[in-house]
Amino acid sequence: MGNAPLPVKHRLGDSRAYFGSWIDTAYKDPSYVFGRSIADRFRVTEISVNKKVDEGSKLEGKVVLELEVTKEMINGSGNIHGGCSAYLVDICSSLAVSALTLTTEGKEYLTVSQAINMIYHSPAVLGDTIRVVNTSTTVGSRTHTCRTEIWNATHHRLVASGTHVKMAPSPAPKPNL
């Protein structure tokens, strides 16, 4: 299950509890949260923090999860929907950044998406198992960047890949009085 410290594995290894901890109490009912039924089925298989291959003085977080492609994830052709793949990049890539920052700083950051770039390679069909490999790229003071590859574990093919840029949320607007 990877080399991350045990407290990091405990925090990120139960994805249902992890993602649930970020949900505002007004929306704890799973029917209010987009994609919750998909996220609740993630099986975390690896949580690691390793030296970057090209920059040996820096570290990167890596989190790998698996899940089965089910009917709420497919399009009209029976393949995983592109929007579902983008959702997986959006939500799963954050785990890699959290693995890194929890290990190196002892904290994690609340961030929101600034940009997601997707490339679609091959299909995954109903019943296939997909492996979602998430790696932190950069963690800066203003933005965090991650990359995700979605692999069809059943047929050993790359399904989709994406990059995700995250930033701190803007403050809520002040009411006009």
Backbone torsions as a table, in degrees:
resi	resn	phi	psi	omega
1	MET	NA	17.7	174.4
2	GLY	94.6	175.6	-172.9
3	ASN	-103.8	7.0	-179.4
4	ALA	-62.9	151.0	177.1
5	PRO	-58.0	150.2	-177.1
6	LEU	-54.3	-43.5	178.4
7	PRO	-60.8	-33.3	177.9
8	VAL	-69.2	-42.0	177.4
9	LYS	-62.1	-39.5	178.4
10	HIS	-64.9	-41.6	-177.9
11	ARG	-68.5	-43.8	-173.5
12	LEU	-96.8	-18.3	-174.5
13	GLY	-70.6	-26.8	175.4
14	ASP	-100.9	87.0	-172.7
15	SER	-61.7	-32.8	179.3
16	ARG	-62.4	-46.5	178.1
17	ALA	-67.7	-40.1	-179.3
18	TYR	-60.4	-55.3	-178.2
19	PHE	-67.0	-34.2	177.5
20	GLY	-63.4	-29.0	-178.2
21	SER	-70.8	-18.5	-179.5
22	TRP	-93.1	-6.0	-175.8
23	ILE	-85.6	130.4	177.1
24	ASP	-57.3	141.7	-176.8
25	THR	-58.4	-25.8	178.7
26	ALA	-68.8	-15.5	-175.3
27	TYR	-122.5	26.6	-178.6
28	LYS	-66.3	-22.6	176.3
29	ASP	-64.9	118.7	-176.4
30	PRO	-54.9	-24.8	-179.4
31	SER	-69.3	-14.2	179.3
32	TYR	-89.3	-11.5	-171.1
33	VAL	-110.5	120.0	-179.1
34	PHE	-57.3	129.9	173.7
35	GLY	74.4	6.4	-175.3
36	ARG	-58.7	-38.3	-178.9
37	SER	-65.9	-25.9	176.1
38	ILE	-78.1	-49.8	-178.4
39	ALA	-60.1	-32.7	-179.2
40	ASP	-66.9	-15.0	-178.3
41	ARG	-100.3	1.2	178.7
42	PHE	-61.2	136.2	171.3
43	ARG	-114.1	110.3	-179.8
44	VAL	-76.2	126.1	-178.1
45	THR	-112.9	-16.8	179.4
46	GLU	-154.7	137.4	171.2
47	ILE	-136.2	112.8	-175.3
48	SER	-136.4	156.2	169.4
49	VAL	-131.4	118.1	-173.9
50	ASN	-129.7	162.7	172.2
51	LYS	-67.3	140.2	176.8
52	LYS	-68.6	139.7	-177.3
53	VAL	-61.9	-45.1	-175.8
54	ASP	-89.2	-13.3	179.6
55	GLU	-136.8	80.9	-173.2
56	GLY	-58.5	-17.7	179.2
57	SER	-86.3	-5.2	-179.2
58	LYS	-115.5	156.8	-179.6
59	LEU	-109.9	159.1	173.3
60	GLU	-136.2	144.6	174.9
61	GLY	-90.5	145.9	178.1
62	LYS	-139.5	128.9	176.1
63	VAL	-132.7	130.3	-179.9
64	VAL	-118.4	133.3	175.6
65	LEU	-131.6	161.6	176.7
66	GLU	-131.9	153.5	171.5
67	LEU	-162.8	161.5	178.5
68	GLU	-90.5	140.8	175.2
69	VAL	-73.6	120.0	-177.9
70	THR	-117.9	174.1	-171.1
71	LYS	-60.3	-29.8	179.6
72	GLU	-77.1	-1.4	-178.8
73	MET	-105.0	-6.9	-170.6
74	ILE	-103.4	161.2	175.1
75	ASN	-95.7	-172.3	-177.7
76	GLY	-67.4	-13.0	177.3
77	SER	-95.8	-0.2	178.8
78	GLY	86.6	8.9	178.8
79	ASN	-103.4	159.6	175.8
80	ILE	-57.7	131.5	-177.0
81	HIS	-71.4	141.8	177.9
82	GLY	-58.1	-36.6	177.4
83	GLY	-65.5	-34.6	177.3
84	CYS	-68.8	-40.1	176.8
85	SER	-61.3	-42.8	178.3
86	ALA	-64.4	-39.0	175.8
87	TYR	-59.6	-43.8	179.8
88	LEU	-62.0	-41.4	176.3
89	VAL	-62.9	-45.5	-177.8
90	ASP	-57.5	-53.1	-172.1
91	ILE	-83.3	-37.2	-173.5
92	CYS	-79.2	-32.7	-177.1
93	SER	-62.3	-29.8	179.4
94	SER	-61.0	-29.0	179.8
95	LEU	-62.0	-37.0	-179.6
96	ALA	-66.4	-41.5	177.3
97	VAL	-65.0	-43.0	178.8
98	SER	-62.4	-39.2	177.4
99	ALA	-59.3	-43.4	180.0
100	LEU	-67.8	-50.9	-175.0
101	THR	-71.1	-33.8	175.4
102	LEU	-65.0	-37.2	-179.9
103	THR	-72.8	-43.7	-172.8
104	THR	-90.8	-30.6	-175.6
105	GLU	-118.5	-12.5	-178.3
106	GLY	75.3	16.4	179.1
107	LYS	-148.6	167.5	175.4
108	GLU	-128.9	163.4	-173.3
109	TYR	-116.9	140.1	171.0
110	LEU	-82.2	118.4	179.9
111	THR	-132.4	163.2	176.3
112	VAL	-126.2	161.0	-178.9
113	SER	-72.0	135.8	171.9
114	GLN	-105.5	-40.0	179.0
115	ALA	-157.4	143.8	172.5
116	ILE	-131.9	128.1	178.2
117	ASN	-116.4	125.7	-175.3
118	MET	-116.1	146.7	169.1
119	ILE	-131.0	130.1	-178.7
120	TYR	-105.6	129.3	-172.1
121	HIS	-110.2	-49.4	-176.8
122	SER	-157.0	163.0	-176.2
123	PRO	-82.2	158.4	164.1
124	ALA	-126.2	135.1	-174.3
125	VAL	-108.8	167.8	177.9
126	LEU	-47.4	126.8	178.9
127	GLY	94.9	-18.0	177.0
128	ASP	-67.6	151.9	171.8
129	THR	-97.0	130.6	176.1
130	ILE	-111.0	147.4	176.8
131	ARG	-115.0	124.5	-176.0
132	VAL	-107.9	109.8	-175.8
133	VAL	-104.0	117.1	-174.3
134	ASN	-117.3	132.2	-178.9
135	THR	-135.2	135.0	174.5
136	SER	-73.1	143.7	177.6
137	THR	-106.8	-55.8	176.4
138	THR	-140.4	147.1	173.5
139	VAL	-130.2	104.6	-179.1
140	GLY	-110.7	-177.9	-178.9
141	SER	-73.6	-23.7	-178.9
142	ARG	-112.9	-33.3	-179.3
143	THR	-136.0	155.2	174.1
144	HIS	-123.6	140.3	178.6
145	THR	-125.3	138.0	-179.5
146	CYS	-136.7	164.2	173.4
147	ARG	-132.3	149.3	-178.3
148	THR	-135.5	137.8	170.6
149	GLU	-120.2	131.2	176.8
150	ILE	-106.0	115.1	-177.5
151	TRP	-106.7	140.9	171.3
152	ASN	-83.8	102.3	-178.3
153	ALA	-70.3	-24.9	179.6
154	THR	-70.4	-42.1	-174.7
155	HIS	-114.1	5.5	175.3
156	HIS	55.8	52.4	178.5
157	ARG	-134.3	150.1	173.4
158	LEU	-77.9	124.8	-178.0
159	VAL	-91.0	-50.6	-178.0
160	ALA	-155.8	155.7	173.6
161	SER	-137.2	151.3	-178.3
162	GLY	-152.2	154.3	170.5
163	THR	-115.1	147.7	-173.6
164	HIS	-135.8	123.3	174.8
165	VAL	-106.1	128.2	-177.5
166	LYS	-121.3	153.8	179.1
167	MET	-145.2	165.9	176.0
168	ALA	-66.9	142.9	-179.9
169	PRO	-68.7	149.4	174.7
170	SER	-70.8	150.7	176.9
171	PRO	-66.6	152.7	178.5
172	ALA	-62.3	143.0	179.4
173	PRO	-66.1	146.4	177.5
174	LYS	-78.8	140.7	179.5
175	PRO	-68.0	143.4	174.9
176	ASN	-84.4	121.1	-179.9
177	LEU	-109.1	NA	NA
